[in-house]
Amino acid sequence: MPVFDFSSIPENEKKQDPVCTYTMFRSNEAAASPEKPILILDNSSEPWKHHAIGVFGNQNKRTNFEFREEGSSAYADILQIDARFVSLVRWLGENHINVRLSGENREEGYAVYKIRETAFGGGTKLSAEDGFLQFMMERLFASSAPAEEEQGEDEEEDGDDMKLTSLQSISDFMTCAGRTMPENIRLWARRNLAVARSSEVSPEERRHAQRALSIMMNIQWKGNYFEAIDPVEARRILDEELYGMESVKQRIIETIIQINRTHTLPAYGLLLCGPAGTGKSQIAYAVARILKLPWTALDMSSINDAEQLTGSSRIYSNAKPGIIMEAFSQAGESNLVFIINELDKASSKNGNGNPADVLLTLLDNLGFTDNYMECMVPTVGVYPIATANDKSQISAPLMSRFAVIDIPDYTDEEKKVIFQRFALRKVFERMGMKEEECVLTEDGLDAVIKLHENTSGIRDLEQAAEHLAANALYQIEVDKVKQVVFDAEAVFELLG
């Protein structure tokens, strides 16, 4: 029987420990460029081409890149790498994925700012799977750099607007995302992936686990750092959406301006209380524009059961996530403005309490747990804005979570300006009419305001403008007149 003496194996054939050639730098840049690259390769032996084909080395051996060109190969060590992309590069190397690098030779090395997946065989044609790689990179660019203590553990085209639905794509995403995901979501995802792949659970359990994973992994989990706002631009946006009400605009800017010092969202959301039609929803949309965040809206008047907000348990075959979780999914990211319309209209029809009280944990920014997802979702990047007509119908605990701003009704003078400068012009533009085709006299304008003096808001005024313009357009098209003039008598006859 032959005996093998492993001690006699030549040194260069013995298993070697992995060699890490790079240092990590932490960046929160949303895109890469030669000045702010993804990684830097060693180019001391030779300068590399602007577009280079090859594969990343197996990170369990050496952290390098193999350049492949015309049947020959050359190797370059990775010198520096953005900490967010460490897991992605490891995954590319372990799976021997052919890639095309776009980079620039600089003093510090070959600065790589774009990575595309190429078809098998090392050609320049992009692979059909490149969509996933671009999707993954966009998610990493949108992520914050992982904390330093956690390290060591496990241009012309944008990424496809794909969704992670298959278990393979979800698994690959989890591997590449690594520590850029919140820790509790990363651990939750690993558990649910095991359930989705298990043959020891029912098909319903596997289906629910895969659906929950798809929802959670398609949300960009961003950090809680927010850029400073420009007060001048903020005022301009509010002026676009709201006429007059100077004290209201001032109060709104005072509430959100603290972002410029703390770079975090204000401790309190906004509760806008006032009569119907006074522009509360427009204010909420304007704040979302000022914060440069996506928004999603929830109408509490249609909610009569808390389960609609919190989701149903997976023990039911028809279980589904709640409206709050669906809002995250629709927004596609964890930082958003959550607009809660008609907060005072929420009511329970089954005696289980006011469903609006479910919002308390969301408003506290301590995290929200959906019954279907079975995971606490971080809410530090959620800014709530609620609207209501009667704040006496809102519970005290809910009221205490908001900075309450009372929206007054418009005065008659303000209604005149809004009707003439905004409502009529908006209708003319929509109908393709010229201002000289429909003329409203001064006494005609007074008549319009007189007819609506007992109505709140401006919705009825907008309908009156629509009626006047439509009547004028009818006379122009049918009676072939060139101009229609509405005085007080004509206004009372048409609208009275």
N, C-alpha and C positions, 0 to 999 in steps of 0.2 A: 504494500500500500504506500503510495507516494506521500511524502511529508513536505508541506510547503513552509518555508521559512520566510514569513512576511517581513522580518527585520532586514532581509537582504534586498528589498525592493528599492530601486534607485530613488533618490530624494525627489527628483522631478516628477516621479510617478505616484508619490504618496498623496493622499488626500490633503489638500491645503485648506486653511481657514479662509473664509471670505475676506476679500480686500476691499475696504471702503475708501475710495479715492477723493470723495467730495466733502465739502462743508455745506451746511444748509443755511440759507438766508430766509428771513420771514418777510413776506410781502402781502399786501392787501390790494394790489393793483387789479383792476377789472379787465385788463387786456395786456398782452405782451408786445414788446417792441425790442429792437436791437439794444436800446438803452436800458430796458427793463425786461430782460429775457426770462424764459422758463428755466433754462439751465445753460451752463457754459462748459464746452468741451475743450480739451487740450489741443492747441494747434501749433505747438512749438516745433513739431517735426515737419509740418507742411500746412499751408493754408487750405481750408476746405471750401468746396464749391457752395454757391448761394443755395442751391437745391441739392441735397445729398440723400442718396438711398442707402438703407441698411437696416440693421436690427440692434436693439439694445442687448447688452450681454446679460447673462444670468446673474442676478445680484447675489446669489449664493456663492459665486466664485469671485467676480470682480466687477466693480461698477464702471462699465465702459460702454462704448458704442462702436459697432463694427461697420465701417464704411465699405460698401460693395459697389464696384465699378468695373465694367468690362472684364469680368472674370477674376479680378483680383480683390483682395481685402486689405484694409488697413484699420488699425484700432486707435481709439482716442479715449483717454480717461475722462470721466465726468469730474470737473473741478468744483463747480458750484451748482446748486439746484434749489429752486423754490420749494420750501418745506411742504407746500400743499400738493406737490406733484411727485413726491417720493414713492408713494404707493402705486401710482399710475405707471411710473417708469419701471418699477419692479414687476408689475403685472405684464407690461409689454415685453419685458425680457424673458420672464418665465414661460410665456406663451409663444415666444419666437415670432412676434408679429412684425411683418415688414412695414417700415415707415419711411416717409419722406420728410426730411428736416428742411426747414427754411431758416437760414442764419446769416450772420455777418461776422467776418474776421475782424476782431478788435484786439486791442493791446492785451486785455486780460484773458483772451481766448476766443473760441468760436461761439458767439452768442446765439442760441437757438430760441426763436420766438414763435415758431409754428411747427406742429407735428401733425402729419396726415398719414392715414393708413393706406398702403398701396396693395395692389392685387398680388396674389401669390406668384412668386417667380422673380420678384425684385424689379419689375417694370415700373414705369412712371404712372401707369393707369391707377386711379384711386379704387380702393376696394369698396364693395357694396356695404361692408361693415364700418366704413369710415364715419357714417352718421353717428354711431354709438360713441366713437372716440371723440368727435367734436362735441357731442352732447355732454360727455363726461368732463371735457376740458372747460366748457362753459360753466358747468356747475362748480368746478374747482375754482375758477376765476371769481365766481360770485361768493365763494366761501372765505371765511377769515382764516388766517394762518393758525395752525394748531399750536397750543401752548408748548413752550420749550420743554417743560418737565415731562410731557407725554411722549416725547420722541423715543424711538427705540422699540416701541410696541407696534404688537400687531393691531385771413384779411380779406381775400376776395370772396370767400365763401364762409357762411356761418354754419354751425351745427344744425342738423335737421331738427325740426320741431317734433321730435319723437317723444313717446311716452314709454316708460318702463313698465311692461306688462308681463313678459315671459319671465319664468324663474331664472333662466340663464342670464338675461340682461340685468335682472335685479341683483343676482349674485355677483356679476362682474362689477356692477356699480358699487356695491358694498365694499368689494375688495379694493377698488381704485379710490373710493372716497376716504377710506381709512378713518383717521381721527378728525377729519374736517366736519363730520357729523357730530351732533351732541351725543355725549356718552350714553345717556339713557336710551336714546333712539337707536344707537348702534347696537347695544346689547339686546334691545327689544327686537330689532330686525333679525339678528342671528337666531333668536328663539323662534320667531315666526317662520323664518326660512326653513328651519329644521322641521316644523310642523307641516309646511307646504310640501316638503319632499318625503315626508314619512308615509309608509304604507300601513302603519299601525293605527291611523286615525281614519275617521269617516271621510268620504269625498266632500261632504259639506264643510267639514273643518278645514280641509286642505284648500277649498275654494275661498272660504272666508279669509284664511291666512294670506293667500296670494293676493286677494283684493286689497286687504289692509296694507300689505307691503307695497303694492303698486301705488296706492294713494300716498303713503308716507315718503317713499323714495322719490316721487315726482315733485316734492316740495323742496325748494331751495332753503336750507336752514342757514340763515345769515346771522352775522354777529349783531350786537346791539350798539354799534357805533353809528351815529347819524351825523351827516355833514351839517355845518352851520347854514342857517337860512339868511337870505338877504331881505331885511325889513322893507326896503324900497320895492323890491319885486313882489313881496308878500302883499303890500298895500295895493299895488297895481292889480294883482289877481283878484283881491277882494273888491276893488272898485269895479272890475269888469262884471262881477257876479251880483253885486248889491249896490243899489243907489241909496245915497244918504246913510243914515244910521251910523254916524261917525263914532259914537261911543261903543257900539257893538264891534266895529272893526278894530278899534283900539284895544278892547278887552281881549279879543281873539289873539292879536299879535302879542300882547303882554303874556298870554298864557303859554304860547309856544316858543317865545324868544329865548327861553332858558336853554334850549338846545345848543345855542351858540357857546355856552359856557360848559355845560355838562356833556354834550354830545350824546345824550340819552333822551328818550321821549319824556315829556312832562309827566309828573306823578299822577295827575288827574286828567281824565278825558273831558270832553266838552258835552254839556247838556244844553241844547238850544230849545228854549220854551217860548211859544208864541202862537198867535192865531194862524189858522190855515192860510197858505198862500203868501206868507211873508218872506219866503226864500230860505227857509232853514236847511233844506236839502242842498240847495245851491251853495250855501256856506260850507257844508260838509265836503262837497266835491272840491271846492276852492282850497280848503285846508289840505286835502290830499295832494293837490297840485303843488301847494307851497312846500309840503314835506317831501315831494317827489316820490311818493309811494303809491303802489296799486291800491285800489279800494274794492270793497265788496259790501253789499247792502243786505240787511235783514229786516223784513217787515214783521214787527211783533204783533200786529193786528190779526195776522193769520195763524199765530201760534196759540194753541190751547192745551198743549201737553208738554211737560218738560222733556219727554223722550224725543220730541222733534228736534230739540237742541242738543241733547247729549247722546243720541244714537241708541240703538237697541243691542242687547246682548247677542253674542254669536251663537247662543244655544238655539236660536230660532233660525229656520231655514231661510226666511225672508228678511233677516237682519240687515241693517245698513247703518252707515255712520250718520251722525247728526248734522244739522244745518251748519253749525259752527265749524266742524271739521271739513265739510264740503266747501265752506268759504275759503279755508286755507288752500284746498285743492284747486279751486277756481283761480285764486290769486297766483298760485304757483310758487309762492315764497312765504316765509314766516314773518316778514316785516310788511305790514299793511295797515291801512286805515279801515276800521270796522265800523260801518255806518248802521246804527240801530234806529230804524224809523218807527215812529208811533210807539215809543216805549210805554206810554200811559195807556195803550189800548190792550196790552197783554192781559189775558184772563184765563182762568181754568174752568172747563166745563165738566170736569169729572171729580172735583173736590179735592184734588191733590196739591193745592197751593198754587201760587202765582208762578208760571214758568219763567218769568223774567228774573226771578231770584237765582236761577241757574247761572246767570251772567256774573254773579259776585266773584267767583274765582277767576274768571277771565279778566275782570276789571282790576283785580288786585295784582295782576302781572306775576302771579306765583306759579302759573302753569294751569292748563286745562286738560281734564281727562275725559275722553270720549268712551262710552261704554263699548262701542264696537271695536275701536282701535286698541283698547286696554293698555294705553300708554299715556303718560303725562306729556302734553305738548308744550314746549316753551312759549310763553306769551310776552316776553320782554319787548318784542318788536311790534306789538299790536297797539295801535292808538285808537281807542273807541270814541265815537262821536254819536250821540243820541239826539233824537228830536222828539218833541212832545208838545201837545196843545195844552194839557192841564197837568201841571206838576204835582197837584194835590193827590193824583191817582198813583203816584210813584212811591214805593216804600222808602222809608227813611234810610235803611242800609244802602239801597241803590243810590239815593240822592247824594249820600256822603262820599261816593266814589267819583263824583263829577264836579267840575267847575261849572256852575250854573250861570248861563247867560240868557237873560230875558230879551226876546226880540219884540219890540213894540210894533204896533200896526202903523201903516203909512198915514201921514197927514194928507189933507186934500191937495195941498200944494205939491207934495211929493208925488201923489198919484197923477197930477197933471203932467209933470215932467216925465214920469215913467211912461205914461200913455203916449205922449207925443214923440219923445226921443227914442224910446225903446220898443214898446209894444207895436205901434203902427209900422215903424221901419222894419221890424222883424217880419211882420206879415207881408209887407210890400216885397221884401227880398224873397220870401218863400213863394209868393205868387207871380214873381217876375213883373211887378208893376213899378211905375215911376211915381215919385212923390207928387209931381204936378198933375197926375191923373186923378188923384183922390185928395181933395183939399178939405180940411176941417177948420172952420172959422173959430174965432175966440169964443163966441157965445155957444158954438157947437161943442167945443171942448168943455165949457162949463156945464153944459147939459149932460154930457157923458158922466162927468164926476158927480153931478147931482143925482143921477139915476143909480149910482153905486156908492152913495155916501154911507149906507148902512151895511155894506159888505166888507168883510175883512180881507186883507191881502190884495193881490193884483190878478188872480186867476180870472175873475169875472171881467176885469178890464181887458185882459188879453182876448177873451171871447168876444167882447164888444168890438175890439179892433178887427178881429177876424170877420165879424158880421158886416161892419162898415166897408171893409176892403172888398169882400165878396160881392156886396151889393153894387159897389162902384164898378167892379170888373164886369158884372153882368150887364150893366147899362152900357158900358163901353163896347162890349162884344156884340150885344143884341141890338141896342138902339143906335149904335155907331156914333156915340158922342165922344168927344175928345177929353172932356174933363167933367168930373162930378164934384159938386161942392155941397158939403153938409153943414147947414147952419143949425141953430137950436131947434127950430121947428122940424127940420128933416130928421134930426137925431131922435127927438121924442117920438116922431111917427114911426121910425124904423125900430128903435130899441125899447120904446116905452110899452 
